[in-house]
Amino acid sequence: MQRLPIQLSVAALLVVVAGVALNLWIFRFGALAGLLGLSVTKHLVIAWLCQVLGVDRRPRSDPERVGEPHAGRPGLTECRAAPPSR
């Protein structure tokens, strides 16, 4: 059975429940404050999802494959500085 890429731990589930409770509490101060709280929460959730899914994650470089073109972008190669001359 294959694991899902996004899994919530118990701590993450507690944070989600606390976030929902905080948003409900902020709505008691008014609609504008509640919408501002929802906007902040939305941005935090999107940032967390991007981190979990690996958006903008750079591929790991293997020392054996230096100089070979990248699989995703043909024509590009990794560059390393030349060792200092004596």
C-alpha positions in Angstrom: 0.0 0.0 0.0 1.4 3.4 -1.0 1.7 6.2 1.5 0.0 9.5 0.8 2.4 12.4 0.2 0.7 14.6 2.8 0.2 13.1 6.3 -0.7 14.9 9.4 1.0 14.1 12.7 -0.9 14.5 16.0 0.9 17.8 16.6 -0.1 19.1 13.1 -3.7 18.1 13.8 -3.6 20.0 17.1 -2.3 23.0 15.3 -5.1 22.8 12.7 -7.7 22.5 15.5 -6.2 25.4 17.3 -6.1 27.5 14.1 -9.8 26.9 13.5 -10.6 27.8 17.1 -8.5 30.9 16.8 -10.3 32.0 13.7 -13.7 31.4 15.3 -12.6 33.5 18.3 -11.3 36.3 16.0 -14.7 36.4 14.3 -16.2 37.5 17.6 -14.5 40.9 17.2 -16.1 41.5 13.8 -16.3 40.5 10.2 -13.3 42.5 9.2 -11.1 41.0 11.9 -12.3 37.5 11.0 -11.6 37.9 7.3 -8.1 39.2 8.2 -7.5 36.2 10.4 -8.8 33.9 7.6 -6.4 35.5 5.1 -3.4 35.0 7.4 -4.5 31.4 8.0 -4.8 30.8 4.2 -1.3 32.1 3.6 0.1 29.9 6.4 -1.6 26.8 5.0 -0.4 27.5 1.4 3.2 28.0 2.7 3.0 24.7 4.6 1.6 22.8 1.5 4.3 24.2 -0.7 6.9 23.1 1.8 5.4 19.6 2.2 5.0 19.1 -1.6 8.5 20.3 -2.3 7.7 23.3 -4.5 10.8 25.1 -5.7 13.0 22.3 -4.1 16.4 22.1 -5.9 17.5 18.6 -7.0 20.3 17.0 -5.1 23.6 17.0 -6.9 25.6 13.8 -7.0 29.4 14.2 -7.2 29.6 11.4 -9.8 27.2 13.2 -12.2 28.9 16.6 -12.3 29.0 17.9 -15.8 26.1 15.8 -17.1 23.1 17.7 -18.3 20.1 18.0 -16.0 17.3 15.6 -16.9 14.6 18.3 -16.7 16.4 21.0 -18.7 18.5 19.9 -21.6 21.7 21.9 -22.3 22.3 22.9 -18.7 25.2 21.5 -16.8 26.4 21.9 -13.2 29.4 24.1 -12.7 32.0 23.7 -10.0 34.9 25.9 -9.3 38.3 24.6 -10.5 40.7 23.6 -7.7 43.2 26.3 -6.9 46.4 26.1 -8.8 49.7 25.8 -7.0 
